[in-house]
Amino acid sequence: MLTIAVDAMGGDNAPDCVVEGTIQTLRDTGNRLEVLLIGQNDKVEPLLDRHDIQGLNLRFMHAPEVITMNDIPAIAVKTKQNSSLVRGLMLCKEKKADGFVSAGNTGALMAASLFILGRIPGVLRPTIAAYFPRLAPGLTNVVDVGANVDCKPEHLVQFAEMLTIYQRDAAGMDTPLTGLLNIGEEENKGPDYLKQTYNLLREANSKKKINFIGNIEGNDILSSKASIIVCDGLVGNTLLKFGESIPHFLSSIFKPSIEKLVASGQLDLKAAELTGKTFKAMFQPFDVEKFGGVPFLGVDGISIVGHGRSSEKAIMNMIFMAEHMIEKKVNQHIAEALA
């Protein structure tokens, strides 16, 4: 049986939604997993007492300290050794847990994962990818989205190689396609580091490590042209934050417009309600909760990070992702590919 350590104190809605999501996961899976919940006992145990957890494969471990979103990652990891985040990763290092999930401070989790778990042999830098909507079935991942701002060409190529393995093995995509985000499709476009990256990606393609389709532009991101979009962390994080703002921005425009049409008699309430449901359904592809979180690719262990606003549903899917990464032996395959 796999044991997944869960950071009870990570995220804006912790520990309430973490406890709820963990309990629901165990009930829905028929106890095929064991969860080790880590957090402050005065905040977590009262929440556990509200539920009938008799018979669930659930254990609790007290961790008196919490790494917050405002903490400086590198300092917090060193000074808060008794935090839920550090203790959870230590359990993985000591082989007392098979994976760790947290919706807490992303920078701190990356720093702690590197410091405690280390890198898979052959990995230059671990990375983090984000899910983006696409028109066709499957996944679109943008990499890197903030873990590495100053990326060298060899880093970007390795990100594509690791993400190809993830999409193929964990997501079941037969032929993941890699595109390099640039200011034009021609291979001579962009600054020198992107031209160098282009050549290295083409070389990796010739060795059948990836399936490289060339440069892509911003208007290709949502088109399903590529399932892996490679860029440095500054560009990727900007894209991610912009994408996250789209549903809220359009909703802010849409709602007053509908209310105005209803008030003027141009739209009845039933039609307005149906229109609202249709509009809401349009943004289902932007729902990151169906994935829960993303793995740190290249870290020598299973470390999954979720959005700070993660709900119970997101916590559940983060736990499932950890289980899936372990069962599909993604890290083992990355190590073999980079050996």
Secondary structure, DSSP 4 states (H G I P E B T S, - for coil): -EEEEEETT-STTTTHHHHHHHHHHHHHTTT-EEEEEEE-HHHHHHHHHTS--TTS-EEEEE--B---TTS-HHHHHHH-TTBHHHHHHHHHHTTS-SEEEE-S-HHHHHHHIIIII-BPTT-SS-EEEEEE--SSSS-EEEE-SSS-SS--HHHHHHHHHHHHHIIIIIS--SS--EEEE-SSSSTT-S-HHHHHHHHHHHHHHHTTSS-EEEEE-GGGTTTTS-SEEE--HHHHHHHHHHHHHHHHHHHHHHHHHHHHHHHTTSS-HHHHHHHHHHHHHHTGGG-GGGT-EEEEETBSS-EEEE-TT--HHHHHHHHHHHHHHHHTTHHHHHHHHH-
